[in-house]
Amino acid sequence: MVDIEKLTSIANTGKYPNLCSMTDVEAVKSIMGIYPDLFSPTYSQGVHINRSESKTTEYGFRFQIPTGISQYEYFDGHIGESVLFQSLLQWKSCYFVNDVMTHEVLYFEDPPLFAPTIDALCNLATETTGNSDTSSLKGLLELFDADIESYAIHTADISRINKTIRIALFKTEKSLSEDVLKYMGTRSNTKAYINMKGLSDCVEVLYDSQGNLIEIVLEFNESGLVKNIGYALGTWFKKDAPDGTTPQDNWKAYSERRESHNNSVSSIASSASAFTWFPEAWIDEISTWETIDTAVHGATIVTANADGTKSELIYGLV
């Protein structure tokens, strides 16, 4: 179920012209009309909007999936097999562009990054992209493996249509290894190295807040390892009480986590403004977006390569 009435009411207020307009409402209604069997009347599937100045807006929805299994059925019906699927959480997100499902995001219980899971990620990359030469991806992941306590597998963003996989590693280490930067940027005087190092330095300030959830994002496609490094910036705690609970169950814990969440959203927005990741109008709107009931800030994703940086803002309704 998607709360179209809520989405429409937000659009009609005119307070968020850059984040939610009737164009967005009509896009979501169109997807629901084309794929009516996907939308359940029994649980909320929310709507996730991925907005960027560099690409067409994407609309995502969450779907329940089996857990504790070694096989997974993709949106197109293909059956994949991986030891990583045994660590899947119960939800996935499917994103649509112009009414076509383009990629699905799988969420994991943060299995550690070490030799067996590196091999599993490489196999998953081959299955997604058709590229069997994953030596470049494996070499990069092994650099992170040198610090096993600092990295875990958080999500896999899989596009079988575009033959691309984006892997997000939960990152507790504040700085990024010089070896990783050189692996991606070749030399310290290249634009790729300079831009990736610059972005990593910008993100470091967000480690000062314990409420920020920071992931490093790596990309692999049918041509091989993509020479960029991204960061997904989110919050440790949700805006509301965990599913199946109420704030009254433990008011003290709820209040502390709610404050942590709010501080994290604020610090990410401040960084987005300071480093001009988004237009100021977007930042102003996302800064108050969560004052709406059921509205959430999902993540800010910033990616650097030789050409500069590009940013994505993920937000929506739960």
N, C-alpha and C positions, 0 to 999 in steps of 0.2 A: 504494500500500500504506500502510495506517495501522497502527501498532503498538498494537493493542488490548490485547495482553498487558501491555505496559509501562504503558499508561494505567490498566489495572485494578490492577496491582500498586501504583501510586502511590496510587490511591484506597483500597486496602485497608490501607495503612500508617496511615491516619488522621492523618498529619502535616500534611496540607494540606486541611483540611475546607472551607475557603472557596474554594480554587482548583481542587480536583479531588476529586470524590466519585463514587459510583456513579451518581448522576443524570447527570453529565457522560458517563460511560462509556456508559450506556444511550442517551443522546441521539446520540452519535457512531455507535453500532452501528445505531441506527434509520435514520440518514441513509445509511449504507453499504448497508443492506438495501433501501432504496427505490431507490437509484441505483447498483446494482452495476457497471454498465458504466463508471462514472466512475473507478473505482479500479483502478489498474494494479498488477499483481503484480511489475513489473520495477524500479520506483523508489519511493523514499519520498516520500509526499505530506504527511507530517506531520499535525499537527492544531493549529490556531490557535484559542485560546479568547479571545473578546472579552467581558470581564465588566464590568458597570457597575451601580451602584445605581439608575440611572435608566432602564434598559431591560432587555429579555429577553436572556439570554446567547446569544451567537452562536458558531457552530462553523465554522471555515474550513479549507480544504484547498488545497494548491497543485497547479497543473496546468501542463503544458508547453504553450507556444503557439509558433507560427511567428514569426520575427523578420525585419526588413528588408523588411516589406511595407506597403502603404498601406491594406489592408483588414483588418478584424478581425471574427470571428464571436462575437457575444455568447452567453451561456448559453442564451438563448431562441431562438437561431437567426438573429436579426437580423444582417445584414451592415452594418457601419459603415465609413466611409472617412474617413481623416484623415492629413495629413502627419505628425502626431505618432506614428502607429502604426509608422512607419519607425524610431523610436527605442525601441521596446518591448524589454524584456528577455525572456528565454525562459520566465519563469514568471508566472502570475497566481494570485490567491487568490480562491476563491469562498466566500462565507459563507452559512450556513443558519440560519434561525430557525424552530423548530417544524417541522422537516423541509422547509421551503420555502427555495429559494435566493433571497436577497433582494438581495445586491449582490456585485459582483466588483471586485477591486482590480487595476489595471494598473500595472506598474512600468516606469519609463522610464530611459534612460541620461542623465538630467539635461540635456535640451536647455535652452539659455538662454531666459529670458523676455524677449522683445522683440516688436515689432509682428507679424511673421508667426505666431509661436507663440501670441500673445494671441488673434489672430483664430481660430486653430485650436482653442484652448480654448473660445472662445465658440461655435463651430460644434458642438463636442462637447457642450457644455452644452445647446444647442438640441436636438440629436439625442436626448439622454438625457431631457430634461424636457418637450419639446414647446413650450417657451417660446421664441419667436423674438426677443423683446426682451431682448437680453443687454447693453444699454447700461450698466446698473448694474455688471455684472461687468467689462465692458471698462474702465470708468472706474476701478474699483479696481485692476485688474491694471496699468493704465498708471501708477498711482502707484508700483508696485513697479518697473516698467520704467525709471523715472528713475534707478535704481541697478542697472543691468544685471549688474554683476559679482557682486552679492550674492544673486541669486535664480535658481533653475533649477527646472524642472518635475520632480518626483520621482515622484508617484503621482497616479492618478485613481481615486477610489472611486465606482463607478457603480452606481446602482440604477434599473433601468428599471421595476421594479415600483412603487417609491415616487416615481419621477420626480425624483430627487435626484442631484447630483454633488458630491463633496467633492474639492477640488484641493489637493494638498500641494506647497508650494514649498520646496525646500531653501534654507535661510536662513543666510548667514554674517554678516550685519550684526547686531551685538549689540542695538541699540535698534530700536524700531519707530517709523516716521515719524509725527509729529504729524498730518500730512495724512491718513494712513491711519486713525488713531484718530478723527479728526473726520468722515471720510467715513462711517465705520461708526456712530459714536456721536452724530453731529450737533453736539453742543455739549459742552464740557468738564464741565458740571454735570449731565449725564444719567447715569442708572444704567448704561446701556450703555457709555458712554465710561469711566466710573470703573472698572467691572468689567474691561473689556478692558485698560485701562492697568495696573490692578493685576496682572492675570495676566502681562502682558508684563514688568512689573518683576520678578515672581517668577522668570520664565524666564531673565532676564538673568544671574542668578548661575550658571546652568549653562554659560554660555559660558566661564567660567574654567577649565573642564576641556576639554582638546583632544579627548578621546575621545567627547564627546557629539555626536550627530547631531540637529540641531534643524530641524524643518520647521514652517512656518506653514500652517494649514489654513483654506481658504475654502469656503463652501457656497452652492450655487445650486439652486433647485428650480422647480417649475412656476409658482410665484407670483413668482419673481424672486430677487434677492440676499438671502440670509439674514443678518440683522444679528447676526452673531457672529464671533469670531475664535478659532481653536483652535491649539494647538501639539502636534505629535507629537514625543515625546522618545525617542530611541533611541541606539544605539551606532554609532560609525564602523566598528568591527571586530567580526567574528563571534566567538562563544565558541570555536569550533573552527577548525582549519585550513581554508582555502578548498577547495571541491569539487575533487577530482582531485589533491590534495596531501596530504602528511602532515607532522606537526610536525617530523620529522627532516629534511625537505627543507631547512629553514632554521630551526633551533631558536631562534636569537637573535631573528629577526623574529617567529616564532610566540609566543615568551615575552613579548615587548614588547607585541604586539597583544592577547594574552590578558589581560595585566595592565591594559591600557587599557580593554578591554571590562569587566572586573570593576570597575574604578574608576568607569566610567560608570554601570553598573547601580546601584552603591552611591550615587552622587551623586544619581541620579534618585529612588531610594527615600528618600533623606534629605530631598529637596525635597518629595516626596509626604507625608512625615510632618510636616515643618515647616509646610506650607500646608494640611494636612488634606484632601488630594485623595481619599484612600481611608481606610477604617477601619484602625486600627492592626493589627488581626489580618491583614488582607490584606497590609499592608506587611511584617509579620514573615515571612509565608509566601513572598512574592515575593523577599525578601532571601536566602533559602536555596534557592529553587526550582532554580537552576542547579547545585546540588551533585548533582542527579540527572543521570545520563548521558543525553544527547540532549535534555534540557530546556532551554528558552531563554526569556529575557525578550525580547519583541518590541518593544513600545513602550508608553509611557504617553501618552494623548491627553487633554488638558484643554482645554475650550471655555468661553469666557466670553460672556455676553450680558446683556441688561437684567435678567434674573432671577437672575443669579449665575453659578456655574460648575458644570459636570458633567464627570465623568472616566471614562475607559475604560482598562482594563488588558488589554493583549494579550500573551499568553504561550502556551506549548505545548510540543510535541515536534517535532523536525525529523526 
